[in-house]
Amino acid sequence: YSTPSELPARHHIMRPCVGYHWHVDQNGICLVRNSDGVEYHPTSGDLAAGIRHIRAQVIAHARQRAETRRRERTALRGLREAERMGLRVCMSDSLRAGNCRAGTQRWMLRHGLREGQHYRPADLLALGCTGDDLDRLRLAITAARIRHEREMERGYSILADHVA
C-alpha cells in the first residue's frame, strides 16, 4: 500500500519484543534476534498467535538448528554414497533441521522447487546458494541424511517423515 488511506479497514501493528526487530529479506518478513541475528519467518497462523508465540518460534528453531549443526560434520561425510543409496531431501527435512516453514516455502519457490517433491542433494547444492541460504540448505541435507540412515537401519520409511 502506498498511502495510509489504501490500508484495509482492519489492520494491526505488531511491535517486536525487546531485543528483536522486524526485517524483510528475500524470503519475506522475519523477526530477528538482535544479539545474534537468528531469524524466523512467521506464517499467517504465527502472526495470529501473537508476538510472544513468534519469539518462542525464533528460540525453538535456533535450538533445532544448533542441534543439527552439531550433527552436520558426521552426516555430510559419505554424502555421495548415501545419495547413490537413495538419499533425497524434502521440505520436511528442512523443517526438521530448524528452518522455518515460510522461509523454506519462499526459498523453494525462488528456485522452482515443489513442496511435495524429493531432490538429490547434489542437485540442490548445484543451485548455487551462498551465505545463509547455503547454511540452511546444508542443515536440511544433514537432517535428510540422519532420517535416511534411520530408514536404512529400520528397513522402511515412515510417510509422516516426508510430509510437511
C-alpha positions in Angstrom: 0.0 0.0 0.0 1.4 3.3 -1.0 -0.6 5.6 1.3 -2.3 5.0 4.7 -5.7 5.6 3.1 -5.2 2.4 1.0 -4.8 0.2 4.0 -7.6 -2.3 4.6 -10.1 -1.2 7.2 -8.8 -3.7 9.7 -5.1 -3.7 10.4 -2.8 -4.3 13.4 0.7 -3.1 14.2 2.7 -5.8 15.8 5.7 -4.4 17.6 8.7 -6.6 18.1 9.7 -7.8 21.6 12.6 -6.1 23.4 15.9 -7.4 21.9 14.3 -8.2 18.5 13.5 -6.3 15.3 11.4 -6.9 12.1 13.3 -7.3 8.9 12.4 -8.1 5.3 14.7 -10.3 3.3 14.4 -12.4 0.1 12.2 -14.9 1.9 9.8 -12.3 3.3 9.2 -10.7 6.7 11.1 -12.1 9.6 11.6 -11.5 13.3 15.3 -11.2 14.1 17.0 -11.5 17.5 19.4 -8.5 17.8 22.1 -10.4 19.8 22.9 -13.0 17.2 20.8 -12.4 14.1 18.8 -15.6 14.5 15.6 -15.1 12.4 12.2 -16.7 11.9 9.8 -16.1 9.0 6.2 -16.2 10.5 3.2 -17.7 8.8 -0.2 -16.0 9.0 -1.0 -18.5 11.8 2.1 -17.4 13.7 1.0 -13.7 13.3 -2.5 -14.5 14.5 -1.0 -16.2 17.6 1.0 -13.1 18.5 4.4 -11.7 19.1 5.2 -14.0 22.1 4.5 -17.0 20.0 6.7 -15.8 17.2 9.5 -15.1 19.7 9.2 -18.6 21.0 9.5 -19.9 17.4 12.7 -17.9 17.0 14.1 -19.6 20.1 12.9 -23.1 19.2 14.1 -23.0 15.7 17.5 -21.6 16.8 17.9 -24.6 19.2 16.9 -27.0 16.4 19.5 -25.5 14.0 22.2 -25.7 16.7 21.4 -29.4 17.3 21.5 -30.1 13.6 24.8 -28.2 13.2 26.4 -30.4 16.0 25.5 -33.4 13.9 26.4 -31.9 10.5 30.0 -32.9 10.2 29.4 -36.6 10.5 26.2 -36.5 8.5 27.9 -34.9 5.5 30.6 -37.5 5.3 29.8 -40.1 2.7 27.1 -37.9 1.1 27.8 -39.3 -2.4 27.5 -42.9 -1.2 24.2 -42.1 0.7 22.9 -40.4 -2.5 23.7 -43.5 -4.5 21.7 -45.5 -1.9 18.6 -43.2 -2.4 19.1 -40.2 -0.1 16.7 -37.5 -1.2 15.8 -34.2 0.5 12.3 -32.9 1.0 10.6 -29.9 2.7 10.1 -31.9 5.9 13.9 -32.3 6.2 14.3 -28.5 6.1 11.7 -28.1 8.8 13.2 -30.8 10.9 16.6 -29.1 10.6 15.1 -26.0 12.3 14.4 -23.9 9.2 11.1 -22.1 9.3 8.1 -23.1 7.1 7.6 -19.7 5.5 11.3 -19.2 4.7 11.6 -22.7 3.3 8.5 -22.2 1.1 9.8 -18.9 -0.3 13.3 -20.4 -0.9 11.7 -23.3 -2.8 9.5 -21.0 -4.8 12.5 -18.8 -5.8 14.4 -21.9 -7.0 11.4 -23.5 -8.8 11.1 -26.5 -6.4 7.9 -28.1 -5.4 6.9 -28.9 -1.8 5.8 -32.5 -2.4 9.0 -33.5 -4.2 12.2 -35.0 -3.1 15.6 -33.8 -4.5 19.1 -35.2 -4.7 21.5 -33.2 -2.5 23.8 -32.7 -5.5 21.0 -31.0 -7.4 20.2 -28.7 -4.5 23.8 -27.8 -4.0 24.1 -27.1 -7.7 21.6 -24.3 -7.3 24.5 -22.0 -6.4 23.3 -20.9 -3.0 25.6 -18.7 -0.9 25.7 -17.3 2.7 22.7 -18.0 4.9 20.9 -19.9 2.1 23.8 -22.3 1.8 24.0 -22.8 5.5 20.3 -23.6 5.8 20.5 -25.9 2.8 23.3 -27.8 4.4 21.2 -28.2 7.6 18.3 -29.6 5.5 20.7 -32.1 3.8 22.1 -33.1 7.2 18.5 -33.7 8.6 17.7 -35.7 5.4 20.9 -37.8 5.9 20.0 -38.5 9.6 16.4 -39.5 8.6 17.8 -41.6 5.7 20.2 -43.5 8.0 17.3 -44.3 10.4 15.2 -45.5 7.5 18.0 -47.8 6.2 18.6 -49.2 9.7 14.8 -49.8 10.2 14.3 -51.1 6.7 11.3 -48.9 5.9 10.2 -45.3 5.7 7.5 -43.6 7.8 5.4 -41.5 5.4 4.9 -38.8 8.1 8.7 -38.1 7.9 8.2 -37.0 4.3 5.1 -34.8 4.5 5.4 -31.3 5.7 
